[in-house]
Amino acid sequence: MSGPAFLHLSAGTGPAECSLAVRGLAAALAAEAAVTGIGVSVENAVPEGGGLRSVLVRLDGPGAGALAASWCGSVLWTCPSPLRPRHRRKNWFVTVARVTPPEPGAPGFRESDLRWETFRAGGAGGQHVNVTDSAVRLRHLPSGLVVECRAERSQHRNRAGALLRLGLALAGLERDRERAAAAGRRSLNLAVEGRGDAAVRAYRGPAFERVR
């Protein structure tokens, strides 16, 4: 069986409607995966208003890689703005990218740059409380970034999740630097406006019905 596939859905610097698109498209992805028996779990999510600025999704099972590949690129959601009823714009774009967890020793992930801590994940008590130090905290010394992962009972999976989150955070810092260096350029969400034919998938309406 092939390993898991990770997809990062992002509203980028788009308006709040793009965050609604991320939330709806993540649900559409989960529904599509369920039909084919692919497991879906949310590794990390950044809420914004009633939507999600970004979400990291893990796909497990046969066909996970193929499903992930079919989502990569720009995804279009066509719907009158639920937030601004009189707004003329109806096309909202989300960027979907496959993410590979970095390994210690990869550029920027030398063991000497990382500090691992383990701690006991909090719980409400009772028989299901996590009684092992399986939660992890990862510090990236060069950047000062700190991430935690406590979603799994397995410390191994939590370590993998922390590396993945750190990789996304470092990529975000690099994107911020690039945007600062090119402040006069239009954002991706604005640049693709009017070029919906280039989207790898297209959905419409509040129910996120797939049309392409």
N, C-alpha and C positions, 0 to 999 in steps of 0.2 A: 504494500500500500504506500502511495506517495505521502509525503509529509503535508502539513497544513499549508494553506495559502492565506496571506494577509492582504486585506484591501483597506486603503485609506481613502475615505470620502471627505472632501473638503469644499467648503463654500468660499475658500480663499479670501479675497478682500471684497467679495460681492455684498450686496445689501441683505437685509434681514430675510427677504424672501428666499434667498439662496440657502439660508439655514433651515428654513422649512422644507426646502427641496432635499437637503441632506437627510433630514429625519424621515421623510416619505420614501426616498430612494433606498435607505437602509432597510426599511420595512419591506419594500418590494424585493430587495435582494434576499432577505430572509425567507420570504414566501416562495421565491423561485427555488432557493436551495432546498427547502423542505420537500418540495414536490419530487426532487431527485434523490432524497435521502442524505443530503449533505448537511452536516452539523454546522450550526452558526453560533458564535458567541462574540460578545462585544468586549474587546480588550481595553478600550479607552474611549471616552467620549467627552467632548467639550460643549456643554449646553450653552445656548444663547436664546433668550426669550422663550418662545414656544418651539424652537427647533434645536438644531445642533450645528455649531460652527464646523465641527469635524467629528468623525467617528472612525475608529480602527476596528475592523471586523475580522475574525478568524473563521476560516472555512476548513472543515475536516471531512475526510472521506473520499472515496473514488469519485473523480470528476471535479474535485475542488479546484484544481489548477485550471482546467478548461473553463469553468464558470468564472473564475477570477479574470482570466484573459479576456473573456467576452465583455467585461465591464470596464476595462482599462481605457481611459481617454476622457473626453468631455461628454457629459450626459445632460441632455436637455429636458427640462420640465416646462411645459406650456400651460399656463393657468393665469387668469386675472389675479392680481395681487390680493391675498386675503387680508393684508395689512393696510393697503392704500387703495380703496375701491375705485377711485377715480384715476388711478395711475395708468398711463397708456401702455407701459411695458407689460408684456405677457410671457416673455421667454426668460427663463432663469437657468443658469448653468452651474453644474457641479463637476469638479475634477476628481476622477477616480484613478488611483495609482496602486500598483502592487508593491508591497514593501517586503524586503528580505531582512530578517533579523540579523544584525551585525554580530560577528564573533569577536571575542577578545583577541587582540593581535591585529585586527583589521585597522586600516588608517583611521586615526582618531580614537581607537578603542584598544590601545595598548594596556596591558594589565597594570602597568605603573601609573596610568591615568585614572584607574578605577578604584573606588573604595566601596567594598560590599559590607552591609550590615544586615543581620537577621534579627527578627523580633517576632513576638507572638501576635498573630492577627487578632484584633478585637472581635468580640461576639457577644450575643445576648445571654450566653450561658446555656446550661442544659446539656443534653447528650451530644448535640452537634457542635459544641464549642471547639474551636481549633486549639488543641493543647500542645502543639509543636511549634517551634520557631520557624515556620515555613514562609512567613512574609519577609520580603527583602526591601532594602533601601540601597539605592545605587547613587554614588556621588561621582561626577565627572570633574576631576580636579582642574583641568585647563579652563573649562568654561564656567565652573561653579554650579552647573545644573545638578539638581537632585530629583530623582524619580523614585516612586515606590510601587510595588506590586504585591497585592495580598489576595488576589482573586481566586487563586488555586490553593488546594491543600498540599500540593507538591512544591517543594522548594525549587526543584529543577525547572518546573514550568513558570514559576514566579520569576526566577532569574532570567529565563528567556523573554518573558514579558517585559521585565525592566530594561533589558538591552534594547528591545524593540521600541519602547517608549523613549528611551534616551536617543536612539537613532532618529526618531521623528522630531524630537526637540532640537537636536543639533541641526537637522535639515531645516527646521523652522528658523533658526538663527541665521543660517546661510541665506535663506530666502529673504529675511529681513534686511540683511546687508546688501543683497542684490537690489532690492526695491529702493533702499536708501541711495544707492549709487545711481539708480536710474529713476529718480523721483518724477521725472517729466514724462515717463512712459505711461501708457494706459494699462490698467490691471488686466489680468487674463479674462476675468468675467466680462469686462467691457469690450475687450478686443474681439471676443468671439460673438458678440451681439450681432445678429443678422446673418450668422453663418451656421445656422442650426443643421444644415445638411452635413456638416463635418462631424457632428456628434455620433458617437458609436452606438448610442441608444437614445430613444426619445419616449417620454411619458407625457400624459396630459391629464388635467383635471385634478380635483381634490382627492380622487381615489387612486391616482397615479396609475392610470391605465396605460399599458405599453402600446405604442403605435409604431415603433421601429426598433 
